[in-house]
Amino acid sequence: MEFRHLITFKAVADHLSFTKTAETLFMAQSSVSAQIKALEDELNTKLFDRIGRRVILTQAGQKLYGYARRMEEMDLEIRSELSNDAYSEGSLTIRVPETLATVYMPQIIDRFHKTHPKAKLTFMNCTDRQLREELNSGRIDLAFLMTDAIYFKDVHIRLLKTLALVLTASASHPLAHDKTASLENLNGQTLLLPKTD
C-alpha cells in the first residue's frame, strides 16, 4: 500500500470531492481517481459511493479514514522530530501573485507549518522583473508564476497546474452571452488585467 494513495484518499474524504482534492493537491482529477481505484483494488473493497454529484464514504471508507488520519499524523510527527534543525528552523522567501496566494497558499502554509513549526515564511508579490537574478543570488528561494512561456538559465522550472482563463463582462456587453471569446473578438476591447500577475 502506497502512503501517497492514503494521503489522496484522506483528502477526498475531507473534501468529499474529487475536483476539490485535485485542486488542493495540485493533481489532475484523473490521477486522483486512479489512486483511489488502485487503493480500492488493493483492499478489494469500495471506499466511496457516488450519489448524483455527491461523494460519500462507504463503511469500509470510514474505517480506512481513521487509519489514514493516524498515519498522516504519525508522518508529520516523524518529520517534525527527525528533520534537521537548521532546515526546521530556517526560512523561505517566496514570490507569488496575490491571486494564487489567496486561493492556494492557506492550505500549503498550514501543511508546511505542521512539519516545520519553527520555520519562517516570507511572501512577496510576484513580478518577473529581476526574478532570475533574485533566485540565483538567493534573495528569494521560490517563485510561483501564472505563465506558460518562461525560461531562465540555471533555474529549475516546473509546471504545477493548468488553469482556464475566464473572461468576465457586464451582462449588457456584446460578448457576455458568448460561450468562448477569441482573440479576434477581444480586438479593440478595453481590458482590465492584473499588473503583476
ChimeraX commands (.cxc) that place a marker at each C-alpha (Angstrom):
marker #1 position 0.00,0.00,0.00 radius 0.5
marker #1 position 1.47,3.36,-1.04 radius 0.5
marker #1 position 1.37,6.14,1.54 radius 0.5
marker #1 position 0.63,8.75,-1.15 radius 0.5
marker #1 position -2.55,6.85,-2.04 radius 0.5
marker #1 position -3.67,7.11,1.58 radius 0.5
marker #1 position -2.97,10.85,1.62 radius 0.5
marker #1 position -5.03,11.28,-1.54 radius 0.5
marker #1 position -7.81,9.11,-0.07 radius 0.5
marker #1 position -7.87,11.23,3.12 radius 0.5
marker #1 position -8.06,14.43,1.08 radius 0.5
marker #1 position -11.05,13.10,-0.91 radius 0.5
marker #1 position -12.69,12.04,2.37 radius 0.5
marker #1 position -12.05,15.51,3.86 radius 0.5
marker #1 position -13.45,17.40,0.87 radius 0.5
marker #1 position -15.95,14.77,-0.34 radius 0.5
marker #1 position -14.99,15.97,-3.79 radius 0.5
marker #1 position -12.55,14.61,-6.36 radius 0.5
marker #1 position -12.38,18.03,-8.05 radius 0.5
marker #1 position -11.54,19.93,-4.85 radius 0.5
marker #1 position -8.97,17.28,-3.92 radius 0.5
marker #1 position -7.26,17.62,-7.30 radius 0.5
marker #1 position -7.05,21.41,-6.84 radius 0.5
marker #1 position -5.74,21.13,-3.27 radius 0.5
marker #1 position -3.08,18.53,-4.10 radius 0.5
marker #1 position -2.15,20.12,-7.46 radius 0.5
marker #1 position -3.06,16.91,-9.30 radius 0.5
marker #1 position -5.13,16.08,-12.34 radius 0.5
marker #1 position -8.57,14.77,-11.39 radius 0.5
marker #1 position -7.85,11.61,-13.39 radius 0.5
marker #1 position -4.77,10.98,-11.19 radius 0.5
marker #1 position -6.89,11.31,-8.04 radius 0.5
marker #1 position -9.42,8.82,-9.43 radius 0.5
marker #1 position -6.63,6.42,-10.47 radius 0.5
marker #1 position -5.07,6.46,-6.98 radius 0.5
marker #1 position -8.42,5.79,-5.30 radius 0.5
marker #1 position -9.10,2.96,-7.79 radius 0.5
marker #1 position -5.65,1.45,-7.04 radius 0.5
marker #1 position -6.39,1.60,-3.31 radius 0.5
marker #1 position -9.82,0.00,-3.77 radius 0.5
marker #1 position -8.32,-2.75,-5.93 radius 0.5
marker #1 position -5.59,-3.44,-3.39 radius 0.5
marker #1 position -8.04,-3.59,-0.47 radius 0.5
marker #1 position -10.67,-5.35,-2.58 radius 0.5
marker #1 position -13.41,-3.03,-1.32 radius 0.5
marker #1 position -15.27,0.11,-2.36 radius 0.5
marker #1 position -14.27,3.23,-0.42 radius 0.5
marker #1 position -16.67,5.82,-1.85 radius 0.5
marker #1 position -20.23,5.87,-3.15 radius 0.5
marker #1 position -21.44,8.44,-5.65 radius 0.5
marker #1 position -24.96,9.80,-5.16 radius 0.5
marker #1 position -25.58,12.18,-8.04 radius 0.5
marker #1 position -22.74,14.67,-7.83 radius 0.5
marker #1 position -22.08,13.92,-4.17 radius 0.5
marker #1 position -19.36,11.60,-2.89 radius 0.5
marker #1 position -19.79,9.79,0.43 radius 0.5
marker #1 position -17.63,7.31,2.34 radius 0.5
marker #1 position -18.70,3.68,2.47 radius 0.5
marker #1 position -18.45,1.81,5.78 radius 0.5
marker #1 position -15.04,0.48,4.71 radius 0.5
marker #1 position -14.04,4.01,3.71 radius 0.5
marker #1 position -14.96,5.32,7.17 radius 0.5
marker #1 position -12.76,2.68,8.80 radius 0.5
marker #1 position -9.84,3.44,6.48 radius 0.5
marker #1 position -10.26,7.17,7.12 radius 0.5
marker #1 position -9.46,6.66,10.81 radius 0.5
marker #1 position -6.26,4.80,9.93 radius 0.5
marker #1 position -5.31,7.38,7.27 radius 0.5
marker #1 position -5.67,10.23,9.79 radius 0.5
marker #1 position -3.46,8.44,12.30 radius 0.5
marker #1 position -0.84,7.63,9.67 radius 0.5
marker #1 position -0.75,11.24,8.43 radius 0.5
marker #1 position -0.34,12.49,12.00 radius 0.5
marker #1 position 2.49,10.00,12.56 radius 0.5
marker #1 position 4.15,11.09,9.31 radius 0.5
marker #1 position 4.02,14.75,10.37 radius 0.5
marker #1 position 5.32,13.86,13.84 radius 0.5
marker #1 position 8.23,11.83,12.41 radius 0.5
marker #1 position 9.18,14.62,10.01 radius 0.5
marker #1 position 8.97,17.22,12.76 radius 0.5
marker #1 position 11.05,15.18,15.22 radius 0.5
marker #1 position 13.72,13.93,12.83 radius 0.5
marker #1 position 14.13,16.86,10.44 radius 0.5
marker #1 position 17.47,18.62,10.50 radius 0.5
marker #1 position 17.25,21.53,12.99 radius 0.5
marker #1 position 18.70,24.02,10.52 radius 0.5
marker #1 position 16.09,23.01,7.96 radius 0.5
marker #1 position 13.24,23.08,10.50 radius 0.5
marker #1 position 14.21,26.49,11.82 radius 0.5
marker #1 position 15.23,28.06,8.52 radius 0.5
marker #1 position 13.35,30.49,6.35 radius 0.5
marker #1 position 11.85,30.60,2.87 radius 0.5
marker #1 position 11.26,33.72,0.84 radius 0.5
marker #1 position 8.65,33.22,-1.85 radius 0.5
marker #1 position 7.34,35.43,-4.62 radius 0.5
marker #1 position 3.72,34.62,-5.51 radius 0.5
marker #1 position 0.91,36.53,-7.28 radius 0.5
marker #1 position -1.85,37.72,-4.93 radius 0.5
marker #1 position -4.48,35.75,-6.82 radius 0.5
marker #1 position -2.57,32.49,-6.32 radius 0.5
marker #1 position -1.72,33.32,-2.72 radius 0.5
marker #1 position -5.37,33.90,-1.83 radius 0.5
marker #1 position -6.63,30.64,-3.35 radius 0.5
marker #1 position -3.84,28.12,-2.76 radius 0.5
marker #1 position -1.42,29.35,-0.10 radius 0.5
marker #1 position -3.54,28.90,3.08 radius 0.5
marker #1 position -3.58,25.08,2.72 radius 0.5
marker #1 position 0.10,24.96,1.74 radius 0.5
marker #1 position 1.15,27.20,4.64 radius 0.5
marker #1 position -0.88,25.13,7.10 radius 0.5
marker #1 position 0.73,21.88,5.92 radius 0.5
marker #1 position 4.22,23.40,5.88 radius 0.5
marker #1 position 3.93,24.73,9.43 radius 0.5
marker #1 position 2.76,21.35,10.70 radius 0.5
marker #1 position 6.01,19.79,9.52 radius 0.5
marker #1 position 8.27,22.82,10.15 radius 0.5
marker #1 position 6.69,24.81,13.02 radius 0.5
marker #1 position 9.83,26.91,13.63 radius 0.5
marker #1 position 10.45,27.86,10.02 radius 0.5
marker #1 position 9.81,31.40,8.85 radius 0.5
marker #1 position 7.92,32.08,5.62 radius 0.5
marker #1 position 8.12,35.43,3.84 radius 0.5
marker #1 position 5.83,36.19,0.90 radius 0.5
marker #1 position 6.36,38.91,-1.68 radius 0.5
marker #1 position 4.10,39.90,-4.55 radius 0.5
marker #1 position 5.30,38.33,-7.78 radius 0.5
marker #1 position 6.96,40.10,-10.67 radius 0.5
marker #1 position 9.18,38.52,-13.29 radius 0.5
marker #1 position 11.48,41.53,-13.35 radius 0.5
marker #1 position 14.89,40.51,-11.99 radius 0.5
marker #1 position 13.36,37.18,-10.94 radius 0.5
marker #1 position 16.26,35.15,-12.33 radius 0.5
marker #1 position 18.80,37.31,-10.53 radius 0.5
marker #1 position 16.83,37.11,-7.27 radius 0.5
marker #1 position 16.67,33.31,-7.47 radius 0.5
marker #1 position 20.33,32.88,-8.41 radius 0.5
marker #1 position 21.53,35.31,-5.75 radius 0.5
marker #1 position 19.45,33.65,-3.02 radius 0.5
marker #1 position 17.39,36.76,-2.31 radius 0.5
marker #1 position 14.33,34.58,-2.86 radius 0.5
marker #1 position 14.03,30.79,-2.67 radius 0.5
marker #1 position 10.90,30.11,-4.72 radius 0.5
marker #1 position 8.59,31.87,-7.14 radius 0.5
marker #1 position 5.16,30.98,-8.46 radius 0.5
marker #1 position 4.15,32.49,-11.78 radius 0.5
marker #1 position 0.95,32.44,-13.82 radius 0.5
marker #1 position 2.51,31.87,-17.23 radius 0.5
marker #1 position 3.35,29.07,-19.61 radius 0.5
marker #1 position 6.13,30.78,-21.52 radius 0.5
marker #1 position 9.13,31.48,-19.33 radius 0.5
marker #1 position 12.70,30.18,-19.31 radius 0.5
marker #1 position 15.59,31.14,-17.05 radius 0.5
marker #1 position 19.02,29.61,-17.46 radius 0.5
marker #1 position 20.23,27.80,-14.31 radius 0.5
marker #1 position 16.74,27.96,-12.75 radius 0.5
marker #1 position 14.61,24.83,-12.32 radius 0.5
marker #1 position 11.10,25.50,-13.64 radius 0.5
marker #1 position 8.18,23.11,-13.12 radius 0.5
marker #1 position 4.60,23.31,-14.41 radius 0.5
marker #1 position 2.27,22.68,-11.46 radius 0.5
marker #1 position -1.17,23.24,-12.91 radius 0.5
marker #1 position -3.02,24.42,-16.00 radius 0.5
marker #1 position -5.94,26.77,-15.41 radius 0.5
marker #1 position -8.56,28.08,-17.80 radius 0.5
marker #1 position -8.55,31.82,-18.45 radius 0.5
marker #1 position -12.02,33.26,-17.87 radius 0.5
marker #1 position -13.38,36.49,-19.33 radius 0.5
marker #1 position -15.84,38.47,-17.19 radius 0.5
marker #1 position -18.01,41.25,-18.59 radius 0.5
marker #1 position -21.17,43.15,-17.71 radius 0.5
marker #1 position -24.46,41.47,-18.64 radius 0.5
marker #1 position -25.07,44.10,-21.32 radius 0.5
marker #1 position -21.72,43.59,-23.07 radius 0.5
marker #1 position -21.91,42.04,-26.58 radius 0.5
marker #1 position -19.53,39.23,-25.53 radius 0.5
marker #1 position -21.43,38.38,-22.34 radius 0.5
marker #1 position -23.58,35.69,-23.95 radius 0.5
marker #1 position -20.80,34.01,-25.97 radius 0.5
marker #1 position -19.55,30.68,-24.61 radius 0.5
marker #1 position -15.97,31.43,-25.71 radius 0.5
marker #1 position -14.03,34.57,-26.59 radius 0.5
marker #1 position -11.44,34.52,-29.36 radius 0.5
marker #1 position -8.57,36.97,-29.74 radius 0.5
marker #1 position -10.42,38.42,-32.73 radius 0.5
marker #1 position -13.45,39.15,-30.52 radius 0.5
marker #1 position -11.22,40.89,-27.98 radius 0.5
marker #1 position -9.51,43.08,-30.56 radius 0.5
marker #1 position -10.34,46.71,-29.83 radius 0.5
marker #1 position -11.96,45.93,-26.45 radius 0.5
marker #1 position -10.89,47.67,-23.25 radius 0.5
marker #1 position -9.38,45.02,-20.96 radius 0.5
marker #1 position -8.57,45.24,-17.25 radius 0.5
marker #1 position -5.63,42.97,-16.43 radius 0.5
marker #1 position -3.57,42.39,-13.25 radius 0.5
marker #1 position -0.42,44.48,-13.23 radius 0.5
marker #1 position 1.94,41.82,-11.87 radius 0.5
marker #1 position 0.03,38.51,-12.06 radius 0.5
marker link #1:1,2 radius 0.2
marker link #1:2,3 radius 0.2
marker link #1:3,4 radius 0.2
marker link #1:4,5 radius 0.2
marker link #1:5,6 radius 0.2
marker link #1:6,7 radius 0.2
marker link #1:7,8 radius 0.2
marker link #1:8,9 radius 0.2
marker link #1:9,10 radius 0.2
marker link #1:10,11 radius 0.2
marker link #1:11,12 radius 0.2
marker link #1:12,13 radius 0.2
marker link #1:13,14 radius 0.2
marker link #1:14,15 radius 0.2
marker link #1:15,16 radius 0.2
marker link #1:16,17 radius 0.2
marker link #1:17,18 radius 0.2
marker link #1:18,19 radius 0.2
marker link #1:19,20 radius 0.2
marker link #1:20,21 radius 0.2
marker link #1:21,22 radius 0.2
marker link #1:22,23 radius 0.2
marker link #1:23,24 radius 0.2
marker link #1:24,25 radius 0.2
marker link #1:25,26 radius 0.2
marker link #1:26,27 radius 0.2
marker link #1:27,28 radius 0.2
marker link #1:28,29 radius 0.2
marker link #1:29,30 radius 0.2
marker link #1:30,31 radius 0.2
marker link #1:31,32 radius 0.2
marker link #1:32,33 radius 0.2
marker link #1:33,34 radius 0.2
marker link #1:34,35 radius 0.2
marker link #1:35,36 radius 0.2
marker link #1:36,37 radius 0.2
marker link #1:37,38 radius 0.2
marker link #1:38,39 radius 0.2
marker link #1:39,40 radius 0.2
marker link #1:40,41 radius 0.2
marker link #1:41,42 radius 0.2
marker link #1:42,43 radius 0.2
marker link #1:43,44 radius 0.2
marker link #1:44,45 radius 0.2
marker link #1:45,46 radius 0.2
marker link #1:46,47 radius 0.2
marker link #1:47,48 radius 0.2
marker link #1:48,49 radius 0.2
marker link #1:49,50 radius 0.2
marker link #1:50,51 radius 0.2
marker link #1:51,52 radius 0.2
marker link #1:52,53 radius 0.2
marker link #1:53,54 radius 0.2
marker link #1:54,55 radius 0.2
marker link #1:55,56 radius 0.2
marker link #1:56,57 radius 0.2
marker link #1:57,58 radius 0.2
marker link #1:58,59 radius 0.2
marker link #1:59,60 radius 0.2
marker link #1:60,61 radius 0.2
marker link #1:61,62 radius 0.2
marker link #1:62,63 radius 0.2
marker link #1:63,64 radius 0.2
marker link #1:64,65 radius 0.2
marker link #1:65,66 radius 0.2
marker link #1:66,67 radius 0.2
marker link #1:67,68 radius 0.2
marker link #1:68,69 radius 0.2
marker link #1:69,70 radius 0.2
marker link #1:70,71 radius 0.2
marker link #1:71,72 radius 0.2
marker link #1:72,73 radius 0.2
marker link #1:73,74 radius 0.2
marker link #1:74,75 radius 0.2
marker link #1:75,76 radius 0.2
marker link #1:76,77 radius 0.2
marker link #1:77,78 radius 0.2
marker link #1:78,79 radius 0.2
marker link #1:79,80 radius 0.2
marker link #1:80,81 radius 0.2
marker link #1:81,82 radius 0.2
marker link #1:82,83 radius 0.2
marker link #1:83,84 radius 0.2
marker link #1:84,85 radius 0.2
marker link #1:85,86 radius 0.2
marker link #1:86,87 radius 0.2
marker link #1:87,88 radius 0.2
marker link #1:88,89 radius 0.2
marker link #1:89,90 radius 0.2
marker link #1:90,91 radius 0.2
marker link #1:91,92 radius 0.2
marker link #1:92,93 radius 0.2
marker link #1:93,94 radius 0.2
marker link #1:94,95 radius 0.2
marker link #1:95,96 radius 0.2
marker link #1:96,97 radius 0.2
marker link #1:97,98 radius 0.2
marker link #1:98,99 radius 0.2
marker link #1:99,100 radius 0.2
marker link #1:100,101 radius 0.2
marker link #1:101,102 radius 0.2
marker link #1:102,103 radius 0.2
marker link #1:103,104 radius 0.2
marker link #1:104,105 radius 0.2
marker link #1:105,106 radius 0.2
marker link #1:106,107 radius 0.2
marker link #1:107,108 radius 0.2
marker link #1:108,109 radius 0.2
marker link #1:109,110 radius 0.2
marker link #1:110,111 radius 0.2
marker link #1:111,112 radius 0.2
marker link #1:112,113 radius 0.2
marker link #1:113,114 radius 0.2
marker link #1:114,115 radius 0.2
marker link #1:115,116 radius 0.2
marker link #1:116,117 radius 0.2
marker link #1:117,118 radius 0.2
marker link #1:118,119 radius 0.2
marker link #1:119,120 radius 0.2
marker link #1:120,121 radius 0.2
marker link #1:121,122 radius 0.2
marker link #1:122,123 radius 0.2
marker link #1:123,124 radius 0.2
marker link #1:124,125 radius 0.2
marker link #1:125,126 radius 0.2
marker link #1:126,127 radius 0.2
marker link #1:127,128 radius 0.2
marker link #1:128,129 radius 0.2
marker link #1:129,130 radius 0.2
marker link #1:130,131 radius 0.2
marker link #1:131,132 radius 0.2
marker link #1:132,133 radius 0.2
marker link #1:133,134 radius 0.2
marker link #1:134,135 radius 0.2
marker link #1:135,136 radius 0.2
marker link #1:136,137 radius 0.2
marker link #1:137,138 radius 0.2
marker link #1:138,139 radius 0.2
marker link #1:139,140 radius 0.2
marker link #1:140,141 radius 0.2
marker link #1:141,142 radius 0.2
marker link #1:142,143 radius 0.2
marker link #1:143,144 radius 0.2
marker link #1:144,145 radius 0.2
marker link #1:145,146 radius 0.2
marker link #1:146,147 radius 0.2
marker link #1:147,148 radius 0.2
marker link #1:148,149 radius 0.2
marker link #1:149,150 radius 0.2
marker link #1:150,151 radius 0.2
marker link #1:151,152 radius 0.2
marker link #1:152,153 radius 0.2
marker link #1:153,154 radius 0.2
marker link #1:154,155 radius 0.2
marker link #1:155,156 radius 0.2
marker link #1:156,157 radius 0.2
marker link #1:157,158 radius 0.2
marker link #1:158,159 radius 0.2
marker link #1:159,160 radius 0.2
marker link #1:160,161 radius 0.2
marker link #1:161,162 radius 0.2
marker link #1:162,163 radius 0.2
marker link #1:163,164 radius 0.2
marker link #1:164,165 radius 0.2
marker link #1:165,166 radius 0.2
marker link #1:166,167 radius 0.2
marker link #1:167,168 radius 0.2
marker link #1:168,169 radius 0.2
marker link #1:169,170 radius 0.2
marker link #1:170,171 radius 0.2
marker link #1:171,172 radius 0.2
marker link #1:172,173 radius 0.2
marker link #1:173,174 radius 0.2
marker link #1:174,175 radius 0.2
marker link #1:175,176 radius 0.2
marker link #1:176,177 radius 0.2
marker link #1:177,178 radius 0.2
marker link #1:178,179 radius 0.2
marker link #1:179,180 radius 0.2
marker link #1:180,181 radius 0.2
marker link #1:181,182 radius 0.2
marker link #1:182,183 radius 0.2
marker link #1:183,184 radius 0.2
marker link #1:184,185 radius 0.2
marker link #1:185,186 radius 0.2
marker link #1:186,187 radius 0.2
marker link #1:187,188 radius 0.2
marker link #1:188,189 radius 0.2
marker link #1:189,190 radius 0.2
marker link #1:190,191 radius 0.2
marker link #1:191,192 radius 0.2
marker link #1:192,193 radius 0.2
marker link #1:193,194 radius 0.2
marker link #1:194,195 radius 0.2
marker link #1:195,196 radius 0.2
marker link #1:196,197 radius 0.2
view
